[in-house]
Amino acid sequence: MASVNKDGKGWRVLVVMPDGHRKTIRLTGLNKAKAEQVGRHIDELVQAKGSGQPMDRQTSLWLADIGQKLHDKLSRAGLIEQRVSSNLGDFIAGYIKRRSDVSTGTVMNFGTCERNLVDFFGHDKPLRSVTVADATAFRNWLKDNENQAENTLRRRCGRARQFFKAAIKAKLIDENPFDGMPVTVSGNREKDRFITEEESNRILAACPDAQWRLIFSLCRYGGVRCPSEVVALTWNDILWDSSRIMVTSPKTKRYKGHETRVIPMFRELLIPLREVFELAEPGTVPVITRYRRANQNLRTTFEKIVERAGMVLWPKPFQNLRSTRETELMETFPAHVVVSWIGHSEKVAQRHYLQTTDAHFERAVAEKVAHPVAQSGSVPERTSHLTEE
């Protein structure tokens, strides 16, 4: 039988194992009633182990719900098996494998954070041994050794927090060492770049083939995400009769009602679309066929195209193409219409996409701006602040 008593260090459970050995299991943070409840479950575990019979249902449910520290004490005492995947590497790998609901891009981002965590902590680092100080050290390591910008640091630590939150849900740890760390990404407007019509024409002329001209046009004039939405396009999505394009969005498909959106077949898209359509083999389903493989990096190729056009690739190249188009469209169409075409909220547009361009300044200087007038309708006379001597 298990006995529960208290000494100078707190409550403890004394048990005699089936082989006659005595074990002491220390309990922390519990009152007498809770300690006695734990003692009863431990007694059931000892009896189940000695008889070779399964434990009762109440103890089984209790065991599934206890924290990792107590679970480890019971496993060290030989009463239960150690929980599976309680080390960092195995748990994160299993978590990523289970997340079949997210896009390929998100899985890749999970993988990047996984590699960072394993490189810093080691694959076999017990999850429960990662402290708040360790999490801070990990962030500093990313900043110093990986030379990560602030927003990238926040994203990586946000994903790390997500992993450890899942570990709490799995009862492997009790606290999240990344809680309280700044993970909200703020817009870095210093990386904004407006791609002018003249620059766009130069890039189009430098594209190596019809498919790349269409890829660029979809990003610059359709506001389509690259690569996810570009490679997802099929010829069934090109609605020639209504001059519209159905865009499937892997990024937003997990939100009900945001799996797809419809954009106009802007005049800048018509010629590149027809060119690729005429070159497509009969029965071809994807619109973009040559640049779909996972090992093909569109950004690397795009950088070469931009260099061929006599330019230097700007930060966030594809996002700034979307940003450029959204800024243009906002000059002509209502905001709620534009954001429905681009595929995000007005708040996101204001925070990350809309830009103030040189053309805005030039137009402000060139156009006449109405001056405020007094209520009588007359402009008040200017008075001098100079006094005569």
Secondary structure, DSSP 4 states (H G I P E B T S, - for coil): --EEEEETTEEEEEEE-TTS-EEEEE--S--HHHHHHHHHHHHHHHHHHHHTPPPPHHHHHHHHHS-HHHHHHHHHTTSSPPPTT-BHHHHHHHHHHH-TTS-HHHHHHHHHHHHHHHHHH-TT-BGGG--HHHHHHHHHHHHHHS---HHHHHHHHHHHHHHHHHHHHTTS-SS-TTTTS-------GGG-----HHHHHHHHHH-SSHHHHHHHHHHHTT---TTHHHHH-BGGGEETTTTEEEEE-TTTTTSTT-SEEEEE--HHHHHHHHHHHHHSPTT--BS--SS-STT--HHHHHHHHHHHTT--PPSSHHHHHHHHHHHHHHTTS-HHHHHHHHTS-HHHIIIII----HHHHHHHHHS--PPP--TTSSPPPP-------
